[in-house]
Amino acid sequence: MATPRHEHLVRQATAADAAVVAGLLDAFNREFDTPSPGPHVLTARLRRMIPGDHLVVLLTGEPAVGVAVLSFRPNVWQEGPAAVLDELYVRPGMRGQRFGHALLEAACRLARERGAETLEINVDGEDTDARRFYEAHGFANSEPGTTEPMFYYYRDLV
């Protein structure tokens, strides 16, 4: 059966895709002036991490134009794991063609299949495009019945 033009195939990356994934993630950070250890370091890390159970990488496009990275960890509040969408990136020239939508829907499906009850995403406050994208897909930054936004805190340990 043919895939409709508006639907993009999404596949799970393997360790053999590590360099492709690293290139996309490095491009993502560079686009937003965020530090990156570089594609060689990322490739080595991804080759170790992709075969494990705690990280899943999804790719779309041939050649790949978009990537989603999900982390899974045990969670005391729910029976299944906590699922976090760590990264979602589509190359600038390919945006607006529903590659991001395909990746996000595949990420939600995969998280549900692994028993997660929610999918968490951290978004920079000033990134209004990303916030609008996730909100259009049913994500919220406040608990049901409240108007106060949730916040993400971190502290560098090195």
PyMOL commands that set and color helices and strands:
alter all, ss='L'
color gray80, all
select helices_A, chain A and resi 15-31+39-49+92-94+99-113+128-136
alter helices_A, ss='H'
color red, helices_A
select strands_A, chain A and resi 10-12+55-60+66-73+82-90+119-121
alter strands_A, ss='S'
color yellow, strands_A
deselect
rebuild
show_as cartoon
